[in-house]
Amino acid sequence: MLGGNEPFKRAEMSMTFAVKSTFDVAFWFADQALNENEYLQPQKMHRLLYLAQAFYAMAYGGKKLMPAIFVADDMGPLEPTIYQAFSRGRPEVEVELFLAPEVELFLSSIWRRFGHQKSEQLAKLTNKNSAYSIALRKGPRTEILLESMIAAFKADGERKDPSIAKNFGDGQRVMRTQDGAPVKVKSWSPPSVKD
């Protein structure tokens, strides 16, 4: 320990990530939008990245999906490196073409849950989040701590939808109606034929 300073204690903890780069996830969302003939607005991308990081950490015991740091900007949570890199369009960056199957499944769940929403709807969701609000009160560009994100989304989820944290990362597909309501799905079995 370096003199017992709390910031140094936090820095000493090692963190592993599910993907090598935040660009892997950003490009995954951008490609998913292209596959659906949709333009992914930069603000919407940042909201999706923020939600993915928070829900992944909730589902996987505090583990980070990607090596990203989110800061509170006046417009909402923002990942500064992605912001700079995408400021003039899609950057020329090498990314993983194939993500681990559990990461693909997780990102697909996030996309199904939030990808159809407009940027403004996602901004409402993320900007009402207490982790963002607390960081913004400290000043623009203040880091939004992962622990705060987890606590805020758990609290929000328990008030609005107690199953929201359970819907991600458990290996089950999240099925939703076109309005975003969760749906229980079971396998179809053909009726038995009686002789």
Secondary structure as UniProt FT lines:
FT   TURN            3..4
FT   HELIX           6..12
FT   HELIX           22..35
FT   TURN            36..37
FT   HELIX           42..59
FT   TURN            60..62
FT   STRAND          70..73
FT   TURN            74..75
FT   STRAND          76..78
FT   HELIX           80..85
FT   TURN            86..88
FT   HELIX           101..110
FT   HELIX           111..115
FT   HELIX           119..127
FT   HELIX           130..138
FT   TURN            140..141
FT   STRAND          142..144
FT   HELIX           146..160
FT   TURN            162..164
FT   HELIX           165..167
FT   TURN            178..179
//
